[in-house]
Amino acid sequence: MAVTKKEIAEHVGVSRSAVSLVLNNTPSSTISEETRKRILQAAQELGYQEKMATPKICFILYGRSPDDPRYMHDLKVVEHAASKLQYATLFMNIPATAVGHQKLQRFLDKREVEGMIITGDLDDTLIRMIQASNEPYLFYGGTTREDANIMVLDHRKGAYTAVQYLIELGHKRIAFFSGRLDITVHMENLKGYYQALEEAGLSIDKSLIQASKEEDGYELASRLPLLGIEHSAIFCVNTVIQFGALQWLKDTGVAVPSQVSLAGYGFTELVKLSKPELTTVYVDQKEKEKLVDELLDIIRKRKSSTPRHAYLSEMTLHKGGTASIYMP
């Protein structure tokens, strides 16, 4: 007859929940190392047959829609990398509201996972809650705080590389389409845009810089002709904006890329769903898989109080079909 967790608990003289925490490999400060060893030894001696539960990490998306293709692509990358290392991945979507904060606190109190990767529109409330939990964590983008564990994409380099590519194709009047410019990611994108223009000796025309809080590429693309802003190319800070801009150009009979070229930053399912495929610069999957490696190293060294800062800056160009040589 199979040995149960209850029998192990009675044999060792501890609670069944303590046995579950140890056999499920769940981090818990209430289980001493000595008790843990006793439980594992008893399980072995009594012939406990159940496989050890797969350790888990959690991918938390904060303040963003759960169906946002940018973050869903990142989730798939994390799941793939974690599974190769025998970790399961949980997903949580937390709105930036009081109700969302309560949901997050209940999750943190349960201590069900080994560590967390947190991304989205991070704010001080979220950061304080995660750090106060004393659980291993890694913020992915959204903050550059010196007192936190962070891994950040080189958003400046991504924009710089894409705009430089358009310049190499002969474009000089390049629009910049963005979401809110007070967000760190977009501020870094703008710096990369400026850098590429300045290095090429091109003047900066701020009328070419267009932002939409809703990140509505369709609406952004409609502005330029209405405002009489001449351009031959557009750089978009993400593929959602780029896809929307492409739809407006197609709907109004503007040929892409022969009349207007589009280049973006990032890689989502929209890149290949688009006709033509989107031209974009991105950090590839193998580079992003370092997220999981970094988190697991934080888990192993969880007693370290030194904040971890890591950067992903190796860019790849997907040529797609929305950018071509400038033809006056």
N, C-alpha and C positions, 0 to 999 in steps of 0.2 A: 504493500500500500504506500502511495506517495506521501512523503513527509510534507507537512504544511508549515506555513510561517508561524502559525499559532503554536505548534509543537516546538519550533526552534525558540520562540520567545519564552515558553515555559522552561525549556532546558537551560537557557542562559539566565533566566530571571529578569527579563526586560519586557517592555510592552511590545505588542504586535506592530504598532506603528514604527517603533525604533527599528525592528527587523525589516520592515518594508522600506524605510529610508535607506538602510544600508544595502539591501539586496537590489534596490532600484538605482543605486549609485547617486542618490540625491544629496546635494550639498546641504549640510545642516550643522550649525555651530553647537547644537545641543547634544550631539553624539560624539563622545570622546573617541580618540584613536584606539584606546584600549578596548572599549566596548565594541567598536567596529570589528576589531580583530577577533574578539570572542564570538561574535555573531557569525562571521565568515568561517571560523574554525568549526563551530557547531553545525553549520549548514553542510560543510564537507563531511564531517564525521557521521551525521545522521543520514547522509545520502540524498540531500536536497537536489532534485533533478531540474527544477525550472531554470531556464536560461536567465542570466542576469539581464535586467531590463536595459534597453538601449539608452545610453545617456542622451540628454536633449539640450539643445540650445534654442533660443527664441529670437525670431526676427520681428522687431516691433516697428511698425510704421505709425508715425505720430503726425497728426494734423493734416493728413492727406487722404484722398479718396482711396479705398482699398482696391479699386480697379485701375489705378493710375499705371499705365504700361511701363513707365520708367522704373517704378519700384517693384513691379511684378517681375520684371526681367532680373533685377538684382536678387529678388527672393529665390528665383530659380537657380541662379549662380550659387547662392549660399547653400541651398538644399543639396545641390550636386556635390559641392566641395565637402560639406559635412558628412554626406552619406559615404563618401570614399574613406572617411576617417571613422566610420562606424558611429556617427552621431545622427540622431533624428532632429528635424527642425520644426518647431512650432511657429505659427504666425499669429500675430495680434495686431489689430488696427485700433489705435487709440485716438479719439478725437481730442482736440485741444480745448476741452470744456471741463467743467467741474465734475460732470458725470463720467467723463473719460478718465479724469484723474482718480476718481474713486475705483473705477474698474482696474486701473493700473496698480493701485495700492493693494487691492485684494490679491492680484496676481503676485505681486512682490512678496506679500506676507506668506504665501503658500510655499515659496522657495522650491518650485517644481523643476527648475532647469539649472544646468551647470553655469550658463552665462547668457548674455544678451547682446545682440547687435541692434542698435537703435538708429533709425533714420527718419527723414521727413523734415518738417518745419520746426526744428527743435527750439524750445524756449527755456527760460531760466527755471520755471516751475518743474518742467520735466527733468531737467538736468539735476536739480536738487533732489528730486524723488529717487532717481536712479542711484545717485551717489550715496544717499542716506540708507539705501537698502543693503549696502556693503556686499553686494553680489558682483561677480565679475561682469564687466560690461565693456562695450566698445561703441562709441558714437561714430556713425558713418556719415560724414558730411554734415552740413547744417550748423556747425560751430567750429570755432578755432580756439576755444578756451585753453589756456595753458595748464589749468588745473584738472583737466579731464583726459581720459583715454580716448583718442580720436584717430580715425583714419580718413584722410581727405583726398579726393581726386584733385588733380592739378587743373582746376577749371580755367585758370588763366591760360595755361599752355594749350588746353583743348581749343579754346576760342582762337588763340593766336595761330595755331596750326591750320585750322579751317579757313581763317581769313587769309593767311599767307598763301594757301592753296588757290583761293580765288584770285588773289593778286598775280600769282604765277600764270594763271590762265588769261591774264590781261585786263582784269576788271579793276576799275579805279573808283567808281561810285558804288560803294557796297553799303547797303542798309544793315542795321543791327536791330533784330527783333527779339524782345525779351519780355519776361514777366516783371514783377515789381523790382525796381532797381535798388531798393533798400535791403534786399536779401543778399547775404554774403556770396552765394554762388553766382548770382547775376552781376554783382559788383566785380568779382574776379573775371567773369567773362568779358565785361566791358574793358577792363584793364588790358586783357589779351588782345582785344579788338584794336584799342588805341596803339598798343605796342607794334602790331603788325603794320598798321598804316604808317606810323612814324618811321619805322625802319625802312619802309619802301619809299619814303619821301612824299607821301600823300597827305594832303591837308585833311583835317578833321572837320566835317560838316555835321554839327549837332542836330540838324534837321533830319538826318538819316537815322538817328537813334530813336526808336519807337518802342514804347513799353505798354503792356496790357496786364492789369491785375489778374484778369481771368486767363491769361496766356492764350488768347484767342488769335491764332495765326491768320485765320480767315479775315477777321476784322482789321488786323494790322496791315495785311497786304492791300486791303481796299483803301487805306488811308493815303498811300503814296501818290497815286494819280489824282486823288481829290485835292491834295495839298500841292500838287505840281512839283513833286520832288523827283528829280531824275535819278535813275539808278539802273545798273545792268545786272546787279547781283544782290542777294540777301543772305546774311548769316543769321541763323536762328539758334538760340541758346539751348533748345532741346527739340526732339523729334516731334513732339506734340504740336508745338508752334509751327515747325517746318511742314508737317503734314497738312495743317490747316491752311497755311499760306499757299501750298501747292494746289489745294482744292479751289481756292479763289482764282488763282491764275488760270487753271484749266476751265473753270466755269465762265470766265470772261474772255476766253479765246487767246490768252497770252501763251505763246509756245515756250515750254520749258524743256531743255535749257537754251534753245537758240535765241530767244528774246530776253529771257531773265533766267539767271542761274541761281540755284539754291544750295547752300551748304549748311549742315547742322552739327550739333554736338550731342553725343550719346548714342546708344544703340538699344532699340526696342523692337518689338514685333512689327511696328509701323514701317520700319526701314524696308523690309522685304514685301510687305503687303501693298506698299505704294506702287503705283504705275506712273512713271518709271520709278525704280527703286531710289530711295533717298541717298544722296551723297552726304556722308557724315564722318566725323572724326570721333573716336571713342577709345575708352580703355577696354581692352579685350577681356574675355572671360578668365583666362589663366591669371591675369594680373589681379582681377577682382577677387579671385579665390583666396588671395592673401588675407582677405577679411577674416575668414575662418581660421587660418593659421595663426593670425595675430590674436584672435579671441582665445583660442585654446592655449596659447602661450601665457596670456593673462590669467587664465584659469589655473594653470600649473604654478604660476608665481603669484597667487592671489594675496599673499601676505605683503607683497611689495607695495609701498606707498608712492612710488615714483610714477607720475603720469606718463602714459605711452603716447607718442606722436608718430604716426607713419603716413607716408604720402604715396599715391599712385600717380605716376607721371608719364608712363610709357604709352604713347598714343599710336593708334592704328587708323589708317584711312580706308573707308569703304567707298570706292569711287561711285558706285551706283549709277544713276543716269540723270541727275538733276543739275549738274554743273558741267559747263563746257567752255571752250576758248571764246573769249569776247570777240564778237563780230560787229564792228561799228555800223 
